[in-house]
Amino acid sequence: MIVYEATKGEFVDSVFSGSITDEIYDVYKEKIGKSNKSQIRSWENSMEFMYKILIDEEIPDDSGVAIEFTIPTTSKRIDFIISGQDDNKTDNVVIIELKQWDSAQKVIGKDGIVKTFLGGGIRETTHPSYQVWTYASLIENFNETVEEDKIDLYPCAYLHNYDFKKDTTLTDEIYKRYYDLAPLYGKRDALKLREFIKKYIKTGDTTDILYRIDNGKIRPSKKLQDCLRGMLEGNKYFYMIDEQKVAYELAVKMARDSYIDDKKRVLIVEGGPGTGKSVVAINLLVDLINDELNALYVTKNSAPRNVFFERLRGSNFTQSYLKTLFKGSGSFTKSNENDFDVLIVDEAHRLNKKSGLFSNLGENQIKEIINAAKFSIFFIDKHQKVTLKDYGSIDEIKKFAEYYDCEIEEIKLESQFRCNGSDGYLSWLTDVLEIEETANYDGFDFDFDFQVIDDADELKELIFEKNKEKNNARLLAGYCWNWIKEGKNDSTVHDIEIGDFSMSWNLGNSDTWAIDEDSVNEIGCIHTSQGLEFDYVGVIIGEDMRFDGEHIITDFNSRARTDQSLKGIKKLYKEDSSKALKEADEIIKNTYRTLMTRGMKGCYIYCEDMMLQSYFKEKIENIHK
């Protein structure tokens, strides 16, 4: 969708007469809604600069101009587009990202990330060249017209307040791969930007390039399909067996049926830890895209998104092709009905009711997802709700599926492919944690290595030793220790201290802690490990879960003050103490159940509460009798 569209001549006249901001605002209000004052000011400032760039007789008056073009599969918009043809009569589009920035700071350790003043403070954001390059890549990979009509896209960024002679941050070598793909222009570079435009726009937009792009069908490109297929073939992380294949085939059939008859469908796939929910989800993403369906993988938690992205990506795989297929659950607040053919929702138990930092965006994430897709599939585990905000449930999914008159199917994944294939361990653990009574209260087949370790340092050494094999053993802990602000990116600052033992929480400067080389030196939390798996895990159980001699008890007051998963529990306790205790008990037990089922070969635990330590030892000893 384009907010403002005109010829270059019409645009220049509108800026000169002072009407351009009103014209943009009127259409913006009609198509998108009311904009804020800062956005209007940015239009006023930036359009004046673009006017100065374009008042050149060699840039044809009938070249096309588009402002605020919405990018396929996102709510992001491109600031400024110029269209026309070169000397070879090739249809060309110059994409310009406009920035008001006058300074920036490097961010070491995060690819393509910088800091600058945004929204009233210094915040991390993407480098302008990275941003506009990925925008162009999205159009190339999802707009059928651009691919089939061979329309060439040329991205660049114009920071008209930025003096690159005084501040070289953005042109630092660490960002070179991105500004080589999308050139940067600053306040002294107006003539250079003009020449960049004139290189590709020699004659006007006489072939309705902008109209064709704006009305192009949203479909994954052949290039994207080929890349995805190549990444999945032979990738051992994503093999499917038995009932995983059954669930996969049902989902494929429902997706194809919805595409053909335009009837909305919903599939609910229930399964515990290690039953292969994510394996099915990733296979569906790749194969449905290869069926030319517009599909996305959706999770609330960013950790599995980032790790699966890294595992799929190969050495010859362009980042932008893949990363745009992985979305957060709050990405659909403004989606129209059936914008997508398929939305694949992993970890659906983690969905929130509303989106946004302050839970003030949209109406309901489940409703928005079902609305946005012809076919939506929800992978869910009722025992992995780990925060107060976790809202996803089978009943809620069914409620909104019925609201949209969807055809609903349910299937359950039973077989355990983690924990050395021991269904018994999962049932045993669920019983031992007193989450629910199971038939495996007396033990499990001992193919899975479960041990209670008496010393935290001994636990650490055991995991360090196991990690030498394949960098696939990790220490995890309940959220009972504060994250020290000054040490969030420094592993020498130790947040977790137990007697002489001390270590750092996982650092904040990596999105892929689960597979990073040095992560064994840090302790992961529920948010960096849920939805993922390791060979071995060592779990530290804090004072939020204890044993009183008869039952396991939980204590939300022993959670760290920096813990956001139980944010609001004290307020709820004042209003309804019984409900608060029940909610907190469920979340704390679910958290430890989730942490203790991340290992495929083994789980070792250390409990701060010695009575809980003895309780687990007794349970293990009973298995050997």
Rosetta blueprint (number, residue, H / E / L):
1 M L
2 I E
3 V E
4 Y E
5 E E
6 A E
7 T E
8 K H
9 G H
10 E H
11 F H
12 V H
13 D H
14 S H
15 V H
16 F H
17 S H
18 G L
19 S L
20 I H
21 T H
22 D H
23 E H
24 I H
25 Y H
26 D H
27 V H
28 Y H
29 K H
30 E H
31 K H
32 I L
33 G L
34 K L
35 S L
36 N L
37 K H
38 S H
39 Q H
40 I H
41 R H
42 S H
43 W H
44 E H
45 N H
46 S H
47 M H
48 E H
49 F H
50 M H
51 Y H
52 K H
53 I H
54 L H
55 I L
56 D L
57 E L
58 E L
59 I L
60 P L
61 D L
62 D L
63 S L
64 G E
65 V E
66 A E
67 I E
68 E E
69 F E
70 T E
71 I L
72 P L
73 T L
74 T L
75 S L
76 K L
77 R E
78 I E
79 D E
80 F E
81 I E
82 I E
83 S E
84 G E
85 Q E
86 D L
87 D L
88 N L
89 K L
90 T L
91 D E
92 N E
93 V E
94 V E
95 I E
96 I E
97 E E
98 L E
99 K E
100 Q L
101 W L
102 D L
103 S L
104 A L
105 Q E
106 K E
107 V L
108 I L
109 G L
110 K L
111 D L
112 G L
113 I E
114 V E
115 K E
116 T E
117 F E
118 L E
119 G L
120 G L
121 G E
122 I E
123 R E
124 E E
125 T E
126 T E
127 H L
128 P H
129 S H
130 Y H
131 Q H
132 V H
133 W H
134 T H
135 Y H
136 A H
137 S H
138 L H
139 I H
140 E H
141 N H
142 F H
143 N E
144 E H
145 T H
146 V H
147 E H
148 E H
149 D L
150 K L
151 I L
152 D E
153 L E
154 Y E
155 P E
156 C E
157 A E
158 Y E
159 L E
160 H L
161 N L
162 Y L
163 D L
164 F L
165 K L
166 K L
167 D L
168 T L
169 T H
170 L H
171 T H
172 D L
173 E H
174 I H
175 Y H
176 K H
177 R H
178 Y H
179 Y H
180 D L
181 L L
182 A L
183 P L
184 L E
185 Y E
186 G L
187 K L
188 R L
189 D L
190 A H
191 L H
192 K H
193 L H
194 R H
195 E H
196 F H
197 I H
198 K H
199 K H
200 Y H
201 I L
202 K L
203 T E
204 G L
205 D L
206 T L
207 T L
208 D L
209 I H
210 L H
211 Y H
212 R H
213 I H
214 D H
215 N L
216 G L
217 K L
218 I E
219 R L
220 P L
221 S L
222 K H
223 K H
224 L H
225 Q H
226 D H
227 C H
228 L H
229 R H
230 G H
231 M H
232 L H
233 E L
234 G L
235 N L
236 K H
237 Y H
238 F H
239 Y L
240 M L
241 I L
242 D L
243 E H
244 Q H
245 K H
246 V H
247 A H
248 Y H
249 E H
250 L H
251 A H
252 V H
253 K H
254 M H
255 A H
256 R H
257 D H
258 S H
259 Y H
260 I H
261 D H
262 D L
263 K L
264 K L
265 R E
266 V E
267 L E
268 I E
269 V E
270 E E
271 G E
272 G L
273 P L
274 G L
275 T L
276 G L
277 K H
278 S H
279 V H
280 V H
281 A H
282 I H
283 N H
284 L H
285 L H
286 V H
287 D H
288 L H
289 I H
290 N H
291 D L
292 E L
293 L L
294 N L
295 A E
296 L E
297 Y E
298 V E
299 T E
300 K L
301 N L
302 S H
303 A H
304 P H
305 R H
306 N H
307 V H
308 F H
309 F H
310 E H
311 R H
312 L H
313 R L
314 G L
315 S L
316 N L
317 F L
318 T L
319 Q H
320 S H
321 Y H
322 L H
323 K H
324 T L
325 L L
326 F E
327 K E
328 G E
329 S L
330 G L
331 S L
332 F L
333 T L
334 K L
335 S L
336 N L
337 E L
338 N L
339 D L
340 F E
341 D E
342 V E
343 L E
344 I E
345 V E
346 D L
347 E L
348 A H
349 H H
350 R H
351 L L
352 N L
353 K L
354 K L
355 S E
356 G L
357 L L
358 F L
359 S L
360 N L
361 L E
362 G L
363 E L
364 N L
365 Q H
366 I H
367 K H
368 E H
369 I H
370 I H
371 N H
372 A H
373 A E
374 K E
375 F E
376 S E
377 I E
378 F E
379 F E
380 I E
381 D L
382 K L
383 H L
384 Q L
385 K L
386 V L
387 T L
388 L L
389 K L
390 D L
391 Y L
392 G L
393 S L
394 I H
395 D H
396 E H
397 I H
398 K H
399 K H
400 F H
401 A H
402 E H
403 Y H
404 Y L
405 D L
406 C L
407 E E
408 I E
409 E E
410 E E
411 I E
412 K E
413 L E
414 E L
415 S L
416 Q L
417 F L
418 R L
419 C H
420 N H
421 G H
422 S L
423 D H
424 G H
425 Y H
426 L H
427 S H
428 W H
429 L H
430 T H
431 D H
432 V H
433 L L
434 E L
435 I L
436 E L
437 E L
438 T L
439 A L
440 N L
441 Y L
442 D L
443 G L
444 F L
445 D L
446 F L
447 D L
448 F L
449 D E
450 F E
451 Q E
452 V E
453 I L
454 D L
455 D L
456 A H
457 D H
458 E H
459 L H
460 K H
461 E H
462 L H
463 I H
464 F H
465 E H
466 K H
467 N H
468 K H
469 E H
470 K H
471 N L
472 N L
473 A E
474 R E
475 L E
476 L E
477 A E
478 G L
479 Y L
480 C L
481 W L
482 N L
483 W L
484 I L
485 K H
486 E H
487 G H
488 K L
489 N L
490 D L
491 S L
492 T L
493 V L
494 H L
495 D L
496 I E
497 E E
498 I E
499 G L
500 D L
501 F E
502 S E
503 M E
504 S E
505 W E
506 N L
507 L L
508 G L
509 N L
510 S L
511 D L
512 T L
513 W H
514 A H
515 I H
516 D L
517 E L
518 D L
519 S H
520 V H
521 N H
522 E E
523 I E
524 G E
525 C L
526 I H
527 H H
528 T H
529 S H
530 Q L
531 G L
532 L L
533 E L
534 F E
535 D E
536 Y E
537 V E
538 G E
539 V E
540 I E
541 I E
542 G L
543 E L
544 D L
545 M E
546 R E
547 F E
548 D L
549 G L
550 E L
551 H L
552 I E
553 I E
554 T E
555 D L
556 F H
557 N H
558 S H
559 R L
560 A L
561 R L
562 T L
563 D L
564 Q L
565 S L
566 L L
567 K L
568 G L
569 I H
570 K H
571 K H
572 L H
573 Y H
574 K H
575 E H
576 D L
577 S H
578 S H
579 K H
580 A H
581 L H
582 K H
583 E H
584 A H
585 D H
586 E H
587 I H
588 I H
589 K H
590 N H
591 T H
592 Y H
593 R H
594 T H
595 L H
596 M L
597 T L
598 R L
599 G E
600 M E
601 K E
602 G E
603 C E
604 Y E
605 I E
606 Y E
607 C E
608 E L
609 D L
610 M H
611 M H
612 L H
613 Q H
614 S H
615 Y H
616 F H
617 K H
618 E H
619 K H
620 I H
621 E H
622 N H
623 I H
624 H H
625 K L
